[in-house]
């Protein structure tokens, strides 16, 4: 009787072990759960935009004053006053300096006195002639006396004309004692001070006056653009934008007014001139600037952030983001990059997403995670740092 409970216990243990074994077999036959996908590479994305895009031709230019006059004295004399401040804006006719007028006033007074004397002598000679002429008709005066008197009258009339010319010259010289601004402009550095003797032969003169409103810019473009510029200029005036040397600051906007009459063969370029109002005086004679000639406007042009464009062995490309979040290396053709925006000629369509930052970790087919806000800013900063590491 004691053996029966023991047999039952053994059978229960065996059944439990068999159940555990079968459970292990069933679990072994079930497929393992799929591994979680790898995390996407964090990037910043941008969208291909479609809008009207201005087309520019870019060249380097120099600011040239419309007029530049050196104020020189036309007479010799002592400067008794200088009536301008260096760098001052002056207008046509403004007094700049005064030469001692006394010697030239004395010459004018002397010439005027000579004229008065000769006029008095002429009046007397004419009176004598008027008396001698009727006496000749009556035989009381000889014809020689009358002829001599006529000659004297003619001589005095010529002398009066000479006196008048001397007076006019003296008046001109007296006017030259006032040195005035010949144009509207800005004065430069004064070349001589009050108290010095100024001469017409002084090479630097008194001061340089430069017109800066309006002002012009001379710039060059490749000769291949000549026909296109000429055709567009025939339709309407072309706009020219003047930028600082680093291309970040717009200095002024003007109009193209001249295409040079010949191509510079040594450089293969054509020279152009544009006029700018220069109301803010951001353009200064001799300044080097970047000129952008607005040649056309492309309607519905495609643009992307310039940072999206990469350079590879086969040319330019971008990483386009597919609907599955994977990137593709897409060759593109870029016609211009202006103000951080690249104009796409081919390779992309409107509203596509492209990677604009974070490309340094990407390979074709890589899965990406598009970041926004502060996370995007952090990726931008990290990308900038890692690109500086050699």
Secondary structure, DSSP 8 states (H G I E B T S, - for coil): -HHHHHHHHHHHHHHHHHHHHHHHHHHHHS----------EEEEEEE-EEEEEEEEEEEEEEEEES-EEEE--SS-EEEEEE---TT-EE-TT-EEEEE--HHHHHHHHHHHHHHHHHHHHHHHHHHHHHHHHHHHHHTSS-HHHHHHHHHHHHHHHHHHHHHHHHHHHHHHHHHTTEEE-SSSEEE----S-TTSEE-TT-SS-SEEEE--SSEEEEEEEEGGGHHHHHHHHHHS--EEEEE-TTS-SEEEEEEEEEEEEEEETTTTEEEEEEEE--TT----TT-EEEEEEEEEEEEEEEEEEGGG-EEETTEEEEEEE-TTSBEEEEE-EEEEEETTEEEEEES--TT-EEEEE-GGG--TT-BEEE--HHHHHHHHHHHHHHHH--
